[in-house]
Amino acid sequence: MTPSDASSGAAADRWSSLSRPPLSAAALQRALVVPGGLWTSVEVTGSTGSTNTDLAARAADLPEGAVLVAEEQTAGRGRLDRTWTAPARSGLFFSVLLRPGPDVPVERWGWLTLLAGVATATGLSRAAGVDTALKWPNDLLVTVEGEERKAGGILAERTGDAVVVGIGLNVSLTEDELPVPAAGSLLLAKATVTDRDPLLRSVLRSLEQWYERWRAAGGDPATSGLQETYAAGCATLGRHVRAELPGGRQLTGTAEAVDSDGRLLIRTADDAHEAVGAGDVVHLRSVH
């Protein structure tokens, strides 16, 4: 399906769900693409497999700041190639194209996943009055009736001299629509706003602010304030966790900090410290 075909399909069922109106690319473009700003284009497609895959395929022909939004993703990808699907127009599914170099050394590009988490949480707090916690390295958590649930995720992928950062967020999903019982949405977290247009604008503006601050600091997470802000909003720190590492190894201990490379520092039962740069982390219980 081409973007034009997808848009035609979206127009055909434009009013199929009055509570989930379609996004307007023209309105978003007018609001976000401004002289001197980061965002250079905003494209909205009706349905696609993955905005990350689509944007990465076109990265060589696009300037930094291209934004691709899908009303529906049929093959959205999370970490470890997990799929991310949701009803059409029930969430925000978008990817952005960034080129941090030459201002930022390549070894600091890994911070973009954590930066996107901070920016998303900040933007949602401003626009929807909902607290979004960060689970290392790339999950967005909300509280639903006192229970911590995953409402979104982030996937950053390098392609040539660029990084494509994809964000998926459940906005208006009801309990019956959740892919798994442990999932959540802004609606279930009692957000004051579930209109995706102002939510997307707020997240993208927050992402621009954090990205420019980080890039101006040469990607230094401490100087830019990113490391401190991430730690303050990270629900993983202070928790007893199990890290499921590449190769099938597991590590259990207390998550104590995020180091200057964005790695999670875990203190094990024998008081050893290990830095985890990749893997799945399971929250086991709070440490008192």
SELO-468403 format. One line per 10 residues: number of its first residue (from 1); their letters; for each residue y, x, z of C-alpha. Coordinates in steps of 0.02 Angstrom, whole numbers. Each point is the difference from the previous one (the first is absolute). Layout:
N
NUM = a = Y X Z ~ ...
***
This chain:
288
1 = mtpsdassga = 0 0 0 ~ 170 67 -48 ~ 152 -18 113 ~ 73 -128 -122 ~ -160 -102 3 ~ -2 8 190 ~ 181 -57 9 ~ -38 -147 -115 ~ -144 -50 113 ~ 112 11 152
11 = aadrwsslsr = 129 -111 -85 ~ -132 -130 -43 ~ -45 -28 183 ~ 175 35 64 ~ 1 -148 118 ~ -185 -6 44 ~ 45 51 178 ~ 175 -47 56 ~ -24 103 158 ~ -37 154 -105
21 = pplsaaalqr = 134 11 -135 ~ -11 140 -128 ~ 108 154 12 ~ 145 22 -120 ~ 3 172 -81 ~ 178 -30 -59 ~ 63 -42 174 ~ -90 149 77 ~ 67 115 -135 ~ 179 -58 31
31 = alvvpgglwt = -17 25 186 ~ -92 166 4 ~ 45 99 -156 ~ 174 64 37 ~ 97 154 -57 ~ -49 153 100 ~ -146 -90 81 ~ -184 50 0 ~ -71 -151 -89 ~ 14 8 -189
41 = svevtgstgs = -101 -153 -54 ~ -92 -147 76 ~ -140 -81 -99 ~ -98 -153 58 ~ -168 -38 -80 ~ -100 -158 28 ~ -169 78 28 ~ -74 173 -13 ~ -144 101 66 ~ 102 126 98
51 = tntdlaaraa = 185 39 -3 ~ -39 180 51 ~ -118 22 -148 ~ 124 -78 -121 ~ 150 100 60 ~ -97 163 4 ~ -53 -26 -180 ~ 182 -16 -53 ~ 74 129 120 ~ 33 133 -132
61 = dlpegavlva = 111 -120 -97 ~ 98 -72 147 ~ 143 68 105 ~ -11 15 188 ~ 34 -164 86 ~ -102 -115 -111 ~ -69 -148 98 ~ -148 -106 -57 ~ -38 -162 93 ~ -149 -115 -29
71 = eeqtagrgrl = -8 -183 48 ~ -188 25 12 ~ -112 153 8 ~ -181 -21 -50 ~ -56 179 34 ~ 125 67 125 ~ -63 159 81 ~ 9 64 176 ~ -64 162 71 ~ -180 47 -40
81 = drtwtapars = 12 -114 -154 ~ -6 -159 103 ~ 63 -153 -92 ~ 153 -101 53 ~ 9 -179 -65 ~ 99 -154 50 ~ 54 -166 -77 ~ 138 9 -130 ~ 176 11 72 ~ -68 8 178
91 = glffsvllrp = 57 177 31 ~ 98 150 -59 ~ -98 115 -115 ~ 107 137 -76 ~ 8 185 -44 ~ 145 121 -18 ~ 15 162 -96 ~ 72 149 94 ~ 32 180 -51 ~ 40 98 160
101 = gpdvpverwg = 7 172 -83 ~ 81 122 -11 ~ 91 -48 161 ~ -161 -25 98 ~ -145 126 5 ~ -164 -75 -62 ~ -83 31 168 ~ 118 -129 78 ~ -35 -137 -127 ~ -140 -64 111
111 = wltllagvat = 134 -71 115 ~ 41 -133 -131 ~ -139 -114 63 ~ 68 8 177 ~ 179 -17 -63 ~ -46 -158 -95 ~ -76 -70 159 ~ 158 32 100 ~ 109 -72 -138 ~ -107 -157 -17
121 = atglsraagv = -2 -32 188 ~ 189 27 8 ~ 32 -116 -147 ~ -111 -138 68 ~ 81 10 171 ~ 171 -23 -79 ~ -47 -139 -120 ~ -134 -98 92 ~ 21 42 183 ~ -182 53 13
131 = dtalkwpndl = -64 155 87 ~ -112 100 -116 ~ -97 142 80 ~ -71 147 -96 ~ -181 51 9 ~ -26 179 -56 ~ 3 40 -142 ~ 38 -150 -109 ~ -27 -171 80 ~ 132 -127 49
141 = lvtvegeerk = -44 -103 154 ~ 71 -163 67 ~ -40 -97 158 ~ -79 -171 -21 ~ -24 -97 163 ~ -9 161 98 ~ -123 81 -119 ~ 37 154 -106 ~ -36 -35 -183 ~ 21 92 -164
151 = aggilaertg = 129 -82 -113 ~ 28 137 -127 ~ -36 173 -62 ~ 74 145 -97 ~ -76 111 -133 ~ 90 154 -66 ~ -71 91 -151 ~ 64 154 -88 ~ 11 -4 -190 ~ 73 156 -80
161 = davvvgigln = 171 35 73 ~ 12 -174 75 ~ -71 -102 143 ~ -40 -184 -19 ~ 14 -91 166 ~ -81 -171 8 ~ 30 -127 138 ~ -101 -158 27 ~ 54 -127 130 ~ -69 -171 48
171 = vsltedelpv = 149 -116 16 ~ -47 -185 -2 ~ -189 5 16 ~ -73 -133 116 ~ -153 27 109 ~ -108 -84 -132 ~ 60 121 -134 ~ -26 163 94 ~ -126 117 -84 ~ -75 45 170
181 = paagslllak = 29 -71 175 ~ 81 163 58 ~ 138 -16 -130 ~ 172 -72 34 ~ 159 -52 -88 ~ 185 -15 36 ~ -20 -189 6 ~ -133 11 134 ~ 107 126 95 ~ 138 -132 5
191 = atvtdrdpll = 123 93 -110 ~ 168 -88 -14 ~ -1 26 -190 ~ -145 -11 -123 ~ 104 -8 -158 ~ -61 153 -95 ~ 165 34 -90 ~ 104 51 153 ~ -152 86 75 ~ -25 109 -154
201 = rsvlrsleqw = 185 41 -11 ~ 5 52 183 ~ -156 109 -13 ~ 62 86 -159 ~ 172 33 73 ~ -80 71 157 ~ -116 106 -106 ~ 149 68 -97 ~ 93 45 160 ~ -148 90 78
211 = yerwraaggd = -48 89 -161 ~ 175 65 -30 ~ 15 59 181 ~ -170 88 -9 ~ 39 79 -169 ~ 172 59 58 ~ -91 89 143 ~ -114 88 -123 ~ -143 -110 56 ~ 11 64 179
221 = patsglqety = -70 -143 106 ~ 87 58 159 ~ 174 30 -72 ~ -3 -166 -94 ~ -53 -95 156 ~ -156 -62 -88 ~ -127 82 116 ~ 82 -70 158 ~ 22 -174 -74 ~ -178 -7 -63
231 = aagcatlgrh = -68 51 170 ~ 106 -134 86 ~ -74 -136 -111 ~ -178 65 -11 ~ -125 -111 91 ~ -133 136 -14 ~ 83 122 118 ~ -58 -11 179 ~ -157 -93 -53 ~ -182 45 18
241 = vraelpggrq = -57 16 -180 ~ -147 42 -109 ~ 43 99 -156 ~ -127 -19 -140 ~ 22 159 -99 ~ -52 52 -176 ~ -180 56 -7 ~ -58 -129 127 ~ 62 92 155 ~ 77 -99 143
251 = ltgtaeavds = 125 55 130 ~ 40 -99 157 ~ 145 31 117 ~ 180 -43 40 ~ 129 -1 -139 ~ 143 101 73 ~ 124 42 -138 ~ 37 15 -185 ~ 36 181 -44 ~ 126 72 -124
261 = dgrllirtad = -126 -18 -141 ~ -28 -185 36 ~ -172 31 75 ~ -64 -97 149 ~ -32 109 153 ~ -151 -59 100 ~ -46 65 172 ~ -188 -7 27 ~ -95 -22 163 ~ -15 188 23
271 = daheavgagd = 190 19 -12 ~ -7 76 -173 ~ 129 -53 -130 ~ -41 -35 -181 ~ 121 -42 -141 ~ -64 -136 -116 ~ 77 -3 -172 ~ -112 -128 -85 ~ -120 -134 56 ~ -12 -174 73
281 = vvhlrsvh = 59 -29 178 ~ -68 -141 109 ~ 99 -55 152 ~ -126 -13 143 ~ 107 -42 152 ~ 164 40 83 ~ 12 150 115 ~ 82 -30 168
***
